[in-house]
Amino acid sequence: MTNRRSQRVADLVRAELSLLVLTEAHDPELRKVTITDVEMPPDLKSARVFFSCLGGDDERERAADALQRAA
């Protein structure tokens, strides 16, 4: 169960990542990506980022690779 603080921080991280993908990433594969959710534990030391993208399985794998490169 997440607490309120970790949920608020996760929402801020999601918004910031969405903005970075939209404005800073120059990879065309990332133009199809939407950051849908971020989960963080109460200690805020890590984050699990969920995303969706337009297209099928091939496009999702290319988007995942592009996100990994952008990280």
JORA-V646700 format. One record per pair of residues at least 24 apart in sequence whose ideal C-beta (glycine too) atoms are under 7 Angstrom apart, sorted by the first residue. I is the first residue (numbers start at 1). J is the second residue. D is the distance in Angstrom with one decimal. If there is no record, write none. Layout:
i:I j:J d:D
i:I j:J d:D
This chain:
i:2 j:42 d:6.8
i:3 j:42 d:5.4
i:6 j:40 d:4.7
i:6 j:41 d:6.5
i:6 j:42 d:5.1
i:6 j:44 d:6.1
i:9 j:40 d:5.9
i:9 j:44 d:5.7
i:10 j:38 d:4.3
i:10 j:39 d:6.1
i:10 j:40 d:4.4
i:10 j:47 d:6.9
i:13 j:38 d:4.8
i:13 j:47 d:5.8
i:14 j:38 d:4.3
i:17 j:49 d:6.5
i:25 j:70 d:5.3
i:27 j:66 d:4.6
i:27 j:69 d:6.9
i:27 j:70 d:6.4
i:29 j:62 d:5.1
i:29 j:63 d:5.5
i:29 j:66 d:3.8
i:30 j:63 d:6.8
i:30 j:66 d:5.1
i:30 j:67 d:6.9
i:30 j:70 d:6.6
i:32 j:59 d:6.4
i:32 j:63 d:6.2
i:33 j:63 d:5.0
i:33 j:67 d:6.8
